[in-house]
Amino acid sequence: VEKSRLVEVMQTNQNVALVPGGVSEMLSCIPHDPTINVSVKHKGFIRLALQQGYDLVPTVFFHSSDQYNNPGRLLQLWTYRKTGIPVGIPIYCNCLFLPFSNRTPIKVALGKRIVIKKRVKPTEAEVNELHYKFYAEAF
């Protein structure tokens, strides 16, 4: 998502859903593994929420990584670690290697809404504080 488009949508008071985990989180999740992998390194969405005065609602989806298997995951993980780019053809399939979902139920947990006061130039300390609060509320 381009930052300018995201700001445009935020300024019209529409809701925005972001998945801040990115590629590193996607590749570290293994279908049907009980381990929960969360990448908390991304802070740009926090900074943007502060700059726009845009409230946040932490949301966690459980078992979403169980929907599809990725047979090329190890190749993508290796190339991502070496180059920073997950090279490979994304082939997603179910446990029978068919191009369908595993049809696993997804559970959603919603945190409490975090009301944000607009700060045109938030400090790094403000970003870090809100970042911590966001993930503490999510989990």
Protein Blocks (a to p, Z undefined) as FASTA:
>chain_A
ZZklmmmmmmnopacdddfklmmlmmmpcghiabdcddfkbcklmmmmmmnopacddddd
ehklmmpccfklmmmmmmmmmnopagdjdddddfkopabdehiacdddddddddddddfb
acfklmmmmmmmmmmmmZZ
